[in-house]
Amino acid sequence: MLNSSMNSETQNRKWGFWGTLFWGFLIFIFYTIVQVVVFLVYSQVVQGGITEELIRKIEYNGTALSLATFATTILCGLAVLGVIKLKKYSNLKEYLAINKISFSDVKYWIFIVIVLIIAMDTLTYALGKPIVVEFMTAIYNSTSHYWLLFLALIVAAPIFEELFFRGFLLSGLSATFLRPIGAIIVTSMVWAAIHMQYDLYGIFSVFVMGIVLATARLKTNSIFTTIIMHAIMNLASTIETIIYIS
């Protein structure tokens, strides 16, 4: 009886199934708008005008993508915090699992993510698919500020994506009929679906990584775990791109 009461209280502090989907969709729309605005401003100010050809290629411009990533991390990250605070009785720390992690947990999950990267790269190579996708080479070759791109990919992107997917969405959906397992699957599917720059194999790889990240988040009850793991994934991808191009 006590556990049932505590579970009900926890659910009431979160947006629930439809609320999580509704606010998640609005945040995604806002994310898209911010990116488009940054791309358009960059095209007008830096490229000297907006052309049809430039619009087709702008998402592959490393500098424009870096600026858009920082903008969405700040603005959309604040939107996530704001939506959570709108929910009556909500607690940011609880909702986003802003908790300390032990050194042993950090080592364990870093080991897991390194094994995952090696396994995925080995499978990719065995299937005859490129380990470095065209998207990565395009953004790397098109940037004139490598440090900005590195910060965007290794720091900014992991922070926002983890706050949104493994923070807001996973937390909200876990408190519904989906339960943690269903929430892990759904959030991983959505995360994979937004990576449209990859082929089906690449999207499936992202889905698998999402499963591992979401599991780590629930096991350690800390968003910092997944931010670190996500950063390592992006760092590995960046290093592989540099080696490939060099």
Rosetta blueprint (number, residue, H / E / L):
1 M L
2 L H
3 N H
4 S H
5 S H
6 M H
7 N H
8 S H
9 E H
10 T H
11 Q H
12 N H
13 R L
14 K L
15 W L
16 G H
17 F H
18 W H
19 G H
20 T H
21 L H
22 F H
23 W H
24 G H
25 F H
26 L H
27 I H
28 F H
29 I H
30 F H
31 Y H
32 T H
33 I H
34 V H
35 Q H
36 V H
37 V H
38 V H
39 F H
40 L H
41 V H
42 Y H
43 S H
44 Q H
45 V H
46 V L
47 Q L
48 G L
49 G L
50 I L
51 T L
52 E H
53 E H
54 L H
55 I H
56 R H
57 K H
58 I H
59 E H
60 Y H
61 N L
62 G H
63 T H
64 A H
65 L H
66 S H
67 L H
68 A H
69 T H
70 F H
71 A H
72 T H
73 T H
74 I H
75 L H
76 C H
77 G H
78 L H
79 A H
80 V H
81 L H
82 G H
83 V H
84 I H
85 K H
86 L H
87 K L
88 K L
89 Y L
90 S L
91 N L
92 L H
93 K H
94 E H
95 Y H
96 L H
97 A L
98 I L
99 N L
100 K L
101 I L
102 S L
103 F H
104 S H
105 D H
106 V H
107 K H
108 Y H
109 W H
110 I H
111 F H
112 I H
113 V H
114 I H
115 V H
116 L H
117 I H
118 I H
119 A H
120 M H
121 D H
122 T H
123 L H
124 T H
125 Y H
126 A H
127 L L
128 G L
129 K L
130 P L
131 I L
132 V L
133 V L
134 E H
135 F H
136 M H
137 T H
138 A H
139 I H
140 Y H
141 N H
142 S L
143 T L
144 S L
145 H L
146 Y H
147 W H
148 L H
149 L H
150 F H
151 L H
152 A H
153 L H
154 I H
155 V H
156 A H
157 A H
158 P H
159 I H
160 F H
161 E H
162 E H
163 L H
164 F H
165 F H
166 R H
167 G H
168 F H
169 L H
170 L H
171 S H
172 G H
173 L H
174 S H
175 A L
176 T L
177 F L
178 L L
179 R H
180 P H
181 I H
182 G H
183 A H
184 I H
185 I H
186 V H
187 T H
188 S H
189 M H
190 V H
191 W H
192 A H
193 A H
194 I L
195 H L
196 M L
197 Q L
198 Y L
199 D L
200 L H
201 Y H
202 G H
203 I H
204 F H
205 S H
206 V H
207 F H
208 V H
209 M H
210 G H
211 I H
212 V H
213 L H
214 A H
215 T H
216 A H
217 R H
218 L H
219 K H
220 T H
221 N L
222 S L
223 I H
224 F H
225 T H
226 T H
227 I H
228 I H
229 M H
230 H H
231 A H
232 I H
233 M H
234 N H
235 L H
236 A H
237 S H
238 T H
239 I H
240 E H
241 T H
242 I H
243 I H
244 Y H
245 I H
246 S L
